[in-house]
Amino acid sequence: MENTQEKNNAEAENMTDVSEKVTTGDRKRIHVNIHLILLAAIVLVIGFSAIRLYIWDKGTESTYDPNAQTTEFDVEVMDNIIPLAPELREGRVDDGVTTILCLGDDPFSLDRGEGGLSEQIAKKTGATVYNGAFTGTTMAAQFASYNDGYILDAFSFSYVANSLASGDFDLMKTAASYSYDESFAKNTQMLSELDMNTVDMICIMYDGSDYINKRPCDDPNAPYDIITYTGALRAGVKAIQEAYPHIRIAVMSHTFCHSINEEGNFQNGDRVDLGHGTLSHYWQKERDATMDVSVSFIDNFYGSVNEDNYLDYMTDYIHFNDAGRELLARRFVECMLP
């Protein structure tokens, strides 16, 4: 019995020793495996970092040419195209003909031939286009009330718009009879006979003449004052909208231009303040005014003829050549009749 018990005890001790040895061996193997994994991970990180550093240090081939010259520049064109609300056309019968009336000054009025701005618009759209612009006029009136000594006020934008809205052209016809420019009487007669109910769209564009003639740009306390650039715009547009709500209106901004100082030298319109702000100030206020009266704004100051390319599109400090008028017509069509 004693021998048997001693034998069993010995076997149990042996089994315990074997179990401890197995466990110890497994732990050693586990420790060895973790160390290998950590080492491999460290090697991979170091290798990846070394490759990335090599690629970064080597760099990529640059396409920059320090001798290259370009007239292009990065600029955001600030068009603001507003569709006409459908309810404003309710009850109106479409005659199937797109009819556009152009109002403004020299960009439209100086050339009425095939290269003219209104003619270019007609050619690109197939629309019937009427040119109701008057040379040498401005958006703003010179005087708060009409003065017979300055007949051009009768052809400034707010006066023309009020005549169209009311159908009363007596003042314009009287003023035109005193003008040496025969086109004033012809244009006035055309406008007085035009059936505004057939007009689908009005395009308004004045060049930098308000800036050059030192018309006040804006009066925050009198937003509809017709002796200010933006006040005349708001007042004229509102008059047309109330009389003919079915007409969609687009305002084409002025482009870059120069003024001429007392010595006869050109002055950059975007750098020289003649008393009421630079050209870009007039541009910003004009854009704000179009938003106030909910009409479309086409940005020609940054999107068409600018300080870098004006020599390609102008004949002098402010007037356009055929290429300039074609560019303006294309911008109008792309924005309003794509």
C-alpha positions as CSV (number, residue, x, y, z in Angstrom):
1,M,0.0,0.0,0.0
2,E,2.7,2.4,1.0
3,N,4.7,1.6,-2.2
4,T,1.6,2.2,-4.3
5,Q,0.9,5.5,-2.6
6,E,4.5,6.7,-3.1
7,K,4.3,5.7,-6.7
8,N,1.1,7.7,-7.3
9,N,2.6,10.7,-5.6
10,A,5.7,10.5,-7.7
11,E,3.7,10.3,-10.9
12,A,1.6,13.3,-9.8
13,E,4.8,15.3,-9.2
14,N,6.1,14.3,-12.6
15,M,2.9,15.4,-14.3
16,T,3.1,18.8,-12.5
17,D,6.7,19.3,-13.6
18,V,5.7,18.5,-17.2
19,S,2.7,20.9,-17.1
20,E,4.9,23.7,-15.7
21,K,7.5,23.0,-18.4
22,V,4.9,23.1,-21.1
23,T,3.4,26.3,-19.8
24,T,6.8,27.9,-19.4
25,G,7.7,26.9,-23.0
26,D,4.5,28.3,-24.4
27,R,5.0,31.6,-22.6
28,K,8.5,31.8,-24.0
29,R,7.2,31.1,-27.5
30,I,4.4,33.8,-27.1
31,H,6.9,36.4,-25.8
32,V,9.1,35.6,-28.8
33,N,6.2,36.1,-31.3
34,I,5.1,39.5,-29.9
35,H,8.7,40.7,-30.0
36,L,9.0,39.7,-33.7
37,I,5.7,41.4,-34.6
38,L,6.7,44.7,-32.9
39,L,10.0,44.6,-34.6
40,A,8.4,44.0,-38.0
41,A,6.0,46.9,-37.4
42,I,8.9,49.2,-36.5
43,V,10.8,48.2,-39.6
44,L,7.7,48.8,-41.8
45,V,7.1,52.3,-40.3
46,I,10.7,53.3,-40.7
47,G,10.8,51.9,-44.3
48,F,7.6,53.7,-45.3
49,S,8.8,57.0,-43.8
50,A,12.1,56.6,-45.6
51,I,10.4,56.1,-48.9
52,R,8.0,59.1,-48.4
53,L,11.0,61.3,-47.4
54,Y,12.9,60.2,-50.6
55,I,9.9,61.0,-52.8
56,W,9.3,64.4,-51.1
57,D,13.0,65.3,-51.4
58,K,13.1,64.3,-55.0
59,G,9.9,66.4,-55.8
60,T,8.0,66.5,-59.1
61,E,8.9,68.2,-62.3
62,S,7.5,71.8,-62.5
63,T,5.8,73.1,-65.6
64,Y,6.3,76.7,-64.5
65,D,8.0,78.8,-67.2
66,P,9.4,82.0,-65.6
67,N,9.7,83.6,-69.1
68,A,6.1,82.8,-70.1
69,Q,3.8,85.8,-70.5
70,T,0.0,85.9,-70.4
71,T,-2.7,88.5,-70.2
72,E,-5.1,86.1,-68.3
73,F,-5.7,86.6,-64.7
74,D,-7.9,84.9,-62.1
75,V,-11.1,86.9,-61.4
76,E,-14.6,86.0,-60.4
77,V,-17.2,87.3,-62.8
78,M,-20.2,88.6,-60.8
79,D,-23.2,88.0,-63.1
80,N,-26.5,87.8,-61.3
81,I,-29.1,86.3,-63.6
82,I,-32.7,86.4,-62.4
83,P,-35.5,84.7,-64.2
84,L,-38.9,86.4,-64.5
85,A,-41.5,85.1,-62.1
86,P,-44.0,83.0,-64.0
87,E,-47.0,84.8,-62.4
88,L,-45.9,88.0,-64.1
89,R,-46.7,86.5,-67.5
90,E,-50.1,85.2,-66.5
91,G,-52.8,86.3,-69.0
92,R,-50.3,87.4,-71.6
93,V,-50.5,85.8,-75.0
94,D,-47.1,85.0,-76.5
95,D,-46.9,86.2,-80.1
96,G,-44.1,83.8,-80.9
97,V,-41.5,86.5,-81.6
98,T,-38.7,87.4,-79.2
99,T,-38.6,91.2,-79.0
100,I,-35.8,93.1,-77.3
101,L,-35.6,96.8,-76.6
102,C,-32.1,98.3,-76.0
103,L,-31.7,101.4,-73.9
104,G,-28.6,103.3,-72.9
105,D,-25.9,105.5,-74.5
106,D,-22.9,105.2,-76.8
107,P,-22.4,101.4,-76.8
108,F,-25.7,101.1,-78.6
109,S,-26.1,104.5,-80.3
110,L,-22.8,105.2,-82.0
111,D,-23.0,102.3,-84.5
112,R,-26.3,101.2,-85.9
113,G,-24.9,99.2,-88.8
114,E,-24.2,95.5,-89.0
115,G,-21.4,95.8,-86.4
116,G,-23.6,97.7,-83.9
117,L,-24.3,96.2,-80.5
118,S,-28.1,95.8,-81.0
119,E,-27.5,94.4,-84.5
120,Q,-25.1,91.9,-83.1
121,I,-27.6,90.8,-80.5
122,A,-30.3,90.4,-83.2
123,K,-27.9,88.4,-85.4
124,K,-27.0,86.0,-82.5
125,T,-30.5,85.5,-81.3
126,G,-32.8,85.9,-84.3
127,A,-34.8,88.3,-82.2
128,T,-36.4,91.6,-83.2
129,V,-34.3,94.2,-81.6
130,Y,-35.1,97.9,-81.2
131,N,-32.3,100.4,-80.5
132,G,-33.6,103.2,-78.2
133,A,-30.2,104.6,-77.1
134,F,-29.1,108.2,-77.1
135,T,-25.5,109.3,-77.6
136,G,-23.8,111.4,-74.9
137,T,-26.4,110.7,-72.3
138,T,-26.1,109.3,-68.8
139,M,-28.0,107.1,-66.4
140,A,-28.4,109.9,-63.9
141,A,-30.0,113.3,-64.7
142,Q,-28.0,116.4,-64.2
143,F,-30.8,118.3,-62.4
144,A,-33.4,117.2,-59.9
145,S,-36.1,118.8,-62.1
146,Y,-36.1,119.2,-65.9
147,N,-34.2,122.3,-67.1
148,D,-34.7,123.6,-70.7
149,G,-31.1,124.7,-70.7
150,Y,-29.9,121.1,-70.5
151,I,-32.0,119.0,-72.9
152,L,-29.9,115.8,-72.4
153,D,-31.7,115.2,-69.1
154,A,-34.9,114.3,-71.1
155,F,-33.0,111.4,-72.6
156,S,-31.4,110.1,-69.4
157,F,-32.6,106.7,-68.2
158,S,-35.2,107.7,-65.7
159,Y,-36.9,110.1,-68.1
160,V,-36.9,107.6,-71.0
161,A,-38.3,104.9,-68.7
162,N,-41.1,107.2,-67.4
163,S,-42.0,108.1,-71.0
164,L,-42.2,104.4,-71.9
165,A,-44.2,103.6,-68.8
166,S,-46.7,106.5,-69.2
167,G,-46.8,106.7,-73.0
168,D,-46.2,110.4,-72.8
169,F,-43.3,111.4,-75.0
170,D,-44.1,115.2,-75.2
171,L,-41.0,116.2,-73.2
172,M,-38.7,114.0,-75.2
173,K,-40.1,115.1,-78.5
174,T,-39.7,118.8,-77.5
175,A,-36.2,118.3,-76.3
176,A,-35.3,116.3,-79.5
177,S,-36.4,119.2,-81.7
178,Y,-33.6,121.3,-80.1
179,S,-30.9,118.6,-80.7
180,Y,-28.4,118.8,-83.5
181,D,-28.3,115.0,-83.6
182,E,-31.1,113.9,-85.9
183,S,-31.1,110.4,-84.4
184,F,-32.7,111.9,-81.2
185,A,-35.9,112.8,-83.0
186,K,-36.0,109.5,-84.9
187,N,-35.3,107.4,-81.8
188,T,-38.0,109.3,-79.8
189,Q,-40.5,108.7,-82.6
190,M,-39.7,105.0,-82.7
191,L,-40.1,104.6,-78.9
192,S,-43.4,106.5,-79.0
193,E,-44.8,104.1,-81.6
194,L,-43.4,100.9,-80.1
195,D,-46.1,98.6,-78.6
196,M,-44.5,97.8,-75.2
197,N,-46.9,94.9,-74.8
198,T,-45.0,93.1,-77.5
199,V,-41.6,93.6,-75.8
200,D,-40.2,90.5,-74.0
201,M,-36.9,91.9,-72.7
202,I,-35.1,95.2,-72.1
203,C,-31.4,95.4,-72.2
204,I,-29.9,98.5,-70.4
205,M,-26.3,99.6,-70.8
206,Y,-24.5,102.8,-70.1
207,D,-20.7,103.0,-70.4
208,G,-18.6,104.9,-67.8
209,S,-20.2,108.3,-68.7
210,D,-21.7,108.8,-65.3
211,Y,-18.3,108.3,-63.7
212,I,-16.6,110.6,-66.2
213,N,-19.3,113.3,-65.9
214,K,-19.0,113.1,-62.1
215,R,-22.6,112.1,-61.5
216,P,-23.1,111.2,-57.8
217,C,-23.0,107.4,-57.5
218,D,-25.5,106.7,-54.7
219,D,-27.4,108.4,-51.9
220,P,-28.3,106.0,-49.1
221,N,-30.9,108.5,-47.8
222,A,-32.6,108.8,-51.2
223,P,-32.3,105.5,-53.0
224,Y,-34.6,106.7,-55.9
225,D,-33.0,110.1,-56.4
226,I,-32.7,110.5,-60.2
227,I,-29.6,112.7,-60.0
228,T,-27.6,109.7,-58.7
229,Y,-26.4,106.9,-60.8
230,T,-28.2,104.1,-58.8
231,G,-31.2,106.2,-57.9
232,A,-32.0,106.8,-61.6
233,L,-31.5,103.1,-62.3
234,R,-33.9,102.1,-59.5
235,A,-36.5,104.7,-60.4
236,G,-36.5,103.9,-64.1
237,V,-36.7,100.1,-63.6
238,K,-39.5,100.4,-61.1
239,A,-41.5,102.6,-63.5
240,I,-41.2,100.0,-66.3
241,Q,-41.9,97.1,-64.0
242,E,-45.1,98.7,-62.7
243,A,-46.4,99.5,-66.2
244,Y,-45.2,96.3,-67.9
245,P,-44.5,93.5,-65.4
246,H,-44.2,90.9,-68.2
247,I,-40.9,92.4,-69.4
248,R,-37.7,90.8,-68.3
249,I,-35.0,93.4,-67.6
250,A,-31.2,93.0,-67.8
251,V,-28.6,95.6,-66.9
252,M,-25.3,95.3,-68.6
253,S,-22.6,97.0,-66.4
254,H,-20.1,99.4,-67.7
255,T,-16.7,98.2,-68.7
256,F,-13.2,99.5,-67.9
257,C,-12.4,102.9,-69.3
258,H,-10.2,105.9,-68.7
259,S,-11.0,109.5,-67.9
260,I,-9.0,112.4,-69.4
261,N,-7.4,115.0,-67.0
262,E,-6.8,118.7,-67.6
263,E,-3.5,118.0,-69.3
264,G,-5.2,115.7,-71.8
265,N,-3.7,112.5,-70.3
266,F,-5.5,109.3,-69.7
267,Q,-6.4,108.4,-66.1
268,N,-7.1,104.8,-65.1
269,G,-10.8,104.7,-64.2
270,D,-10.3,102.0,-61.6
271,R,-7.6,104.0,-59.7
272,V,-8.7,107.6,-60.0
273,D,-11.6,108.9,-57.9
274,L,-13.2,111.9,-59.7
275,G,-15.3,112.8,-56.7
276,H,-17.8,110.0,-56.2
277,G,-15.7,106.8,-56.3
278,T,-13.7,104.9,-58.8
279,L,-15.2,102.7,-61.6
280,S,-15.3,99.7,-59.4
281,H,-17.3,101.6,-56.8
282,Y,-19.9,102.6,-59.4
283,W,-19.9,98.9,-60.5
284,Q,-20.6,97.6,-57.0
285,K,-23.4,100.1,-56.4
286,E,-25.0,99.4,-59.8
287,R,-24.9,95.7,-58.9
288,D,-26.5,96.4,-55.5
289,A,-29.2,98.5,-57.2
290,T,-30.2,95.7,-59.6
291,M,-30.6,93.3,-56.7
292,D,-32.8,95.9,-55.0
293,V,-35.2,95.9,-58.0
294,S,-34.8,92.2,-58.8
295,V,-33.4,92.4,-62.4
296,S,-30.5,90.6,-64.0
297,F,-27.0,92.0,-63.8
298,I,-24.4,91.1,-66.4
299,D,-20.8,91.9,-65.3
300,N,-18.9,93.5,-68.1
301,F,-16.3,95.2,-65.8
302,Y,-14.7,91.9,-64.9
303,G,-16.3,89.6,-67.4
304,S,-15.8,91.5,-70.7
305,V,-13.5,94.5,-71.3
306,N,-11.1,95.1,-68.5
307,E,-7.8,96.8,-67.7
308,D,-5.7,94.1,-69.3
309,N,-7.5,93.6,-72.6
310,Y,-9.2,97.0,-73.4
311,L,-6.7,97.8,-76.2
312,D,-8.2,94.9,-78.2
313,Y,-11.8,96.1,-77.8
314,M,-11.7,99.9,-77.6
315,T,-11.0,102.6,-80.1
316,D,-10.1,105.2,-77.5
317,Y,-10.5,105.8,-73.8
318,I,-14.1,104.6,-73.6
319,H,-15.7,103.7,-77.0
320,F,-15.8,100.2,-78.5
321,N,-14.7,98.7,-81.8
322,D,-16.5,96.0,-83.7
323,A,-14.7,93.3,-81.6
324,G,-15.8,95.0,-78.4
325,R,-19.4,95.2,-79.4
326,E,-19.3,91.6,-80.6
327,L,-18.0,90.5,-77.2
328,L,-20.7,92.5,-75.3
329,A,-23.4,91.0,-77.5
330,R,-22.0,87.5,-76.9
331,R,-22.0,88.0,-73.1
332,F,-25.6,89.2,-73.2
333,V,-26.8,86.2,-75.3
334,E,-24.9,83.7,-73.1
335,C,-26.4,85.1,-70.0
336,M,-29.9,85.9,-71.0
337,L,-30.7,83.6,-73.9
338,P,-28.3,80.6,-73.6
